[in-house]
Amino acid sequence: MANRERLKVGQGEISGYLSIFLGVLVMLSVLCFRYPERLTTPEFREVYTKSTAEALMIFGVISSFFFALLSLLLSKKIKWALIGSSITGLAIVLGALTLKGTDVAKSNWHFGLDWMILDLLLMVAIFVPLELFFPKNDKQTKFHEEWRTDLTYFVISHLFIQFFGIVTQKPAVLFFGWIGLENLHAWVQGLPFVVALFLAFFSTDLFQYWAHRFFHTRVSLWRFHSIHHSTQNMDWLAGSRTHFIDIFFTRAMTFIPLYILGFSPLVFNIYIIFIAIHAVLIHANTRINFGPIKYIFTTPQYHHWHHCEDPKYYGHNFASIFPFIDMIFGTYYLPKNEWPAGTGVHEGSYPKGFIKQSIYPFTKSPFDTDLKMEERSDR
């Protein structure tokens, strides 16, 4: 699919796509209401109430019709308005305005469809306007040639949240579960809130730093992590492009300090919310450099240098949250207000599409990988 021209405000196309997007979310929400035992996340259901879910459903219906009408008025074309309103209309027929939330017993297995819907809605609300009005690459469209691939990664990682969660927690439970950690947990939970929150951020980022760096310095592991680096279109969806082997290892490493130190639910939940938004932000297509904050927390400029396609800049900025961790280990690089000329990998072309990319690391010999990759940790 050839790249399209960048969407422009006032032509009706953006509002048309928003109508379609909201209509699809409403339709998926109907499925969550009808099959809550299998399509909603037990832990997440404790965060939002039934009345909140019902209100969001109504909001989605009204918003979809609103943007459909706006698209029709601005573009004078019926295509996008018709598609969006048709999807939403079908959702209404299936019960979007009449279904009520019910109490749900926990099931042995489930898909995280509710988590995917709410997270996708939040990310779009935050990052689409950010990239639309403050783009770094003002030639890059939302619908570049690989946007479907990145969206597929996003959807799958959310739908299988139970599976990923169980598997990535296993190493910590297996290796440290036999140790009596109750006293340590009590001490950590007794720390001042700000201190505990910093400890959670720092400890997980330190473990993540070395896991991340390890994937860059071992040819056999780089095959998996290079899938994440293969994107040449950095945007809010790009961070989702991560091979499942990469996800298992990195998340398992970051879960170790969370399990050992046993932070309070409040600290844990704030960490999860922060990292969910921040991980998307640092990949976003936005020129905002965040002033002096960029020396405290990692920013898009900082992380885009990590994705730089020029080999002479490899081996920098492995930290996910705190740049000072890179400073400590000599991998920090942030040249004032400069940005990399391009992102991607120089080792050659990568397959397109989720399935091909998932299979690719298993079919490619590690000795076929350009050994200049090792310079990522040496330069």
N, C-alpha and C positions, 0 to 999 in steps of 0.2 A: 504494500500500500504506500503510495507516494505521500510525502508530507503535504498537508494542506496549509493554506495561509492561516496565520494566527487569527483567532477570534477577536472581533472588535465590539466594544460596547455600543449599543444603540441600533444594531442591525437585526435584532430579534433571534439570532441563532443561539446566543448564550441562554436566553430565557427559555427557548425551545428545548435545549438539552437539559436544562434544570427541571422542566416539566416532566420530561421522560425519566430522568434520574429519580425524581421524587415518586413518580408513578410506580417505578420498579420497586423502590423501597417499601411503598405501601403494600404492593402485592406480596412481597416477601414477608412483611409484617403480618399479613393475614395468615400465612402459613405458620408463623410462630404462635399466633393465637389459637389456631386449630390443632396444632401438634406440639404443645409446649414441652412435653416430656422428652421429646427427641430433638427439638430444634432450638431449645433455649438452654442457657448455662445456669446451673443451680446456684453457683457462687455469685453470678452477676445478677440473678433475680432478686437477691437480697439487697442490691444497691438501688434499683428502681422499683417503684410500686406499680400495682395494677392500674391505678388511676393515671399515673404518669404515662404508661405505655398507651393507654386508651387516648389520652390527650395528644400524644405525639402522632398517633394514627390520624386523628381528625386534622391536626395541623398539616400533616403531609398531604392529605386529600385537598384541603383548601389551597395550599401553596402550589400544588401541581396544576390545578385549574387556573390559578392566578397567573402563573408563568406561561401557561398555554395561551391565555388571552393576551398577555403582554407580547408574546412572540408573534401572534397573529397581527396585532396592531402595529408592531414595529416593522415586521418583515413583509407584510401583506401576502404572506404565503401560509398555506394551511397545513403543510406537511408536518412540521414539528409539533404544532398545536394539536393536530389530529392524533398523532401517535401518543403523545403524552396524556391527553384527555381520554383516549381509548383505553390505555392501560389502567388508568385510575378508575375509569368507569367500570371496567371489569372487576377491579378490586372491590368496588362498592357492591356490585352484584354478589360477590363472594362473601360479603359481610364486613367490609372495612368499617362501616359506620354503626354496625349493630353488635359485633362480637364483643364480649366482655372478658376481662382477665379472670382467671380462676387460680385457686391454690393448686400447686403442682408438687407431687411427691418426687423425691430424687430418684433418678433412674441409673442403671448401670452404665449406660453409654448415651452420648448425646452429641449433636453438632452445635457449634456456637453461632448459629444464624443471628440471634438477637445481638450478640456482641459485634458481629460483622456489620450489621445494619447501623447500629448506633455509632460505632467507631468510624465507619465510612461517612455517615452524615456529619459527624463532628469534623473530620479531616477536610471534607469538601468545604464546609462552612468557614474553616480557618484559612486553608491554603489556596483554594481556587481564587478568592479575591486577592490574596497576597501576591500570587504569581501573575495575576491579571493586571494589577495596577503597579507592581514594583518588580518587574521581571529582570533577571540578570541577562538572560538570552532572549531578547525581544523578538527574535525570529522563530523561536521554538513554539510550536502549537501544542495544545493539550492532546491532540490526536496524532502524535508522531507515529512512526511505523511500528513501534513496539509497545504502545500503551495498553493494548489488549493483554500482552504477555505479563506486564507488570501488574495489571488489575487481577489477572488470574492468580499470581503469587499472593496478592493481598487477600483474595477471597479464600484460597485454600488454607493459608496460615491461620485465618480466623475460624473457619468452619471446623478445623481439626484442633481447636484450642485444647480440648480435653486430652487428646493423644499427645500433643507436643508438651503439655504441662506435666503429664505423668512421666513421660520418658526423660525429660530434662531434669526432673527432680530426683530420679532414681539414683544417680551417682552420689549425690549428697547424702541421701538417706542410707544408702548401702555402706558407704565408707565412714560416716560419722554418726549414724543412728544409734550405734551401741554405746556411744559416749554419753555420760550423764551431763546434759547441757542446761538443766533447769536453773542452776545458780547463775550461769552466764546469761541466760535469757532474762532472768529477773534483774540482774545488774544493768543490762543494756536497756531494758524497758524502764528502768528507773532514772536513766540519764535525762537531762533537759531535752526538750523536744528538738531544738535546733541542733544540738550536738548529735543526737541520735540520727536525725535526718542527714546531716553531713556524713556521719559514719556509714550510713547505708549507701549514699551516693559514692563516697570515696572507695569503700571496700569492693563494691560491685564493679566500679569502673577500673580498679586496679586489676582485678581478675580478668575482666573483659579485655583490658589492654594486652595482657600477655597471651590470652587465647587468640585474639585478633592478630597479634604479631606472629604467633606460631603458624597461623594459616598462611602468612605471607612468606615465611622462611623455609617451609617444607614443600618441595615440589609436589609430592603426592597429595597434600592438603590444598595447595594453591589451585589445583584443578577444580576443586569445589568452590573455593572462595572467588575465583576469577569470574564465575558466573555473575556474582554481584557487581564486579567491576566492569563487566562487559557493556553496560549501558553507556550510550553516548548522549543520552537525553536526561540530564539530571532534573528531576522534579519531585513533587511530594510522593509520587508512587514508586520512584526508583529504589528507595530503601527496602521495599518489599521483595525485590528480586534477590532472594537468598536461597541457595540450595539447601535441601532439608538436612543434609549431613552437617553443613555449616551451622544451621539453626540448632541442631541437637548439641553440638560441642560447645558453641559459644554461650547458649542459654544455660547449659548445665554448669559451666564454669561460673557464671554470674549468680547462679542460684546457691552455690556453696556458701558464700559469706552470709546470704540471707537466711539460710537454714541454720548455720552454726551460731550466728549472733542472735537470732530469734527476735527481730524487731516487733514492736507493737503493731496491731492492725492499721492504726492511723498512719504511722511512718511507712509501712509496707504499701498501703494503698496510694499514698502521695507519690512514692517512688514509681509505682506502676503507671500512674497517670502522667507523671512528668516524662518518663522515658518513652512512653507511647507517643506523646506529642513531639518531644525533642528529637527523637530518632527520625521522624518525618521531616521536621524543620531543617535539619542539617543537610538533607538531600534536596531541599526545595530550590526551585528556579526563582530566586529572589536576590536582588542586588543589595538589600539592606545589610549593612555590616555591623550594626548593633553597637557602634562606638566602643567605649572602654569595656563594655560587657564581654566583648569577644576575647578578652584576655582572662576572663574568669570562667566562662562557659564556652564550649565549642559552638561554632556558628556555621552557616552554609559556606562562607568563604573558607573557613578552616578545613571543613570536611571535603569541599570540592578539590582542594589541593591534594588530599589523600587519594582522590579518584583521578588525578591528573594522568593523561595518557603519555606524557613525555617521560621516558625512563630515568632521566637525570633527576627527577623530583620524587622518585619512588622512595619508600621507606620512611615516610613521615606521617605524623598526625594519626596515630592508632587509637588514641583515647576517644571515648564516646561522650564524656561529660566535661572533664577537667583538663584543659591544656597543660597545666603545670605537671601532670603525670608524664606527658611527652617531654617536657623540659627536664625532668629528673633523669630520664633515660636517654636523652640526646636525640630525640626524634621529632622535635618541635620545628615547625616551619610555617611562618605567617608573614609574608612580605608586605607590610603596611596595607595598602588598599588594592593590591594587585590580585587578579584572579587567574587561574590556569587558562591557557588558550583552548583547551579541549579536555574531555574526559573519556575514559575507556581503557583498553589494554592494547599493547603494541604487538602481542604475540601472534596475531592473525585473526581471521574472521571466526566468529562464534555462531553456533546454530541459532536460528530464530524460533521462538515458541517455547512454551513451558515444558512440554513433554521432551522435546529434543534436548533442551538444556538440562533437564533432570537426568537424562541418560548419558549425555556427553562425557562427564568426568569418569564414568566407568568404562567407556570405550576408548578413551585416549590414554596412551601410555605416558606415565610421568616423565619418561626420558624424551618424549617428543616436545615437552614444554620448554619454551625458551628459558635457558638457565639464567638469563639476565634478571629473571624474576627475583633471584636471591638478593639482588642489589636493593630490593625494597627495604631491607632491614640494615643494610650496610652504609647507605648514603645519608 
